[in-house]
């Protein structure tokens, strides 16, 4: 199944779509998004293993979540529309 770039509506390279299934940008626009911080940003949160109400803090692992960089995509879309 073909997927298309959110910016230019051209087909996303199948290898890129397979490697990065959550992408919505073609390779060209993904590279251009780098100047605005990239297509994705990482957010991390420290988990705790301590009991509720305990004063002792036992920290567990760090949970990392990949989020779309909405501001970068907005700027990239604006750049593309202004260039047309």
N, C-alpha and C positions, 0 to 999 in steps of 0.2 A: 504494500500500500504506500503510495506516494504522500509525502508531507511537504508543505510549502512554507516558505519564509514569511514570517509575520510582517516584515518590512517591504520586501520587493515582490512577494508572491511567486518567486521562482522556486523550483523544486529543490529541496534540501538533499544534498548528496546522501545516498543510501548508507554508505559507510559511516558517515557522521551521525545519521539518525540511529544507526544500530549501536554505535559506541556511546552516544549520549542521547538516550531515548527521550529525555525531558526537554531537549532543545526545540526552539521554535524559530531559530535563525539559521540562514545559510552560512557557509564558511566566511564569505566576504563580510557580511554584517556582524558576525560574531567577532571577527578581528576588529572591526570598527568600533564595536561596543566596548572594547578594552580601554579606550581612552576615557570612558565614563565609569569605569570600575568593573566592566565585564557583564556578561549575561546573567550570571548568578553571583550571589554573595553567601557566605557561610555564617550561620548564627550558632553559637554554642551556649549551652547551659550546664552548670555544675549540678549533678544529682547528689542527694544526700542519703546516707544510710541510717542516720540517727532516728530515734523514736520521736514521735510527735511530743512536743513540750520539753524535750531534753535540752539541757544547756551544752552538752557535749556534742560537738559537730564531727560526725564521721562522714567525710566526703567520699563518694563513690567515683563513678566515671564521669566523663564529659560527653554529653549528647550533642552531636553536630547535625545541623539541618541545612540543606541547600535551598535557598530561596531565590526566586526570580528578582532581579534588580530592576524594579519597575521604573525608577527614575532614569536609569541608563537607557532603557528601552524607549521611554518617552522622548528623551533627547535625540536618540538615534532616529526615531520616526520623524521628529521635527526636521532634523538635518536632511533626511531623505526627501521629505515633502518639499522643503525649500529648494533643493537641487533640481527638482523636476520642473 
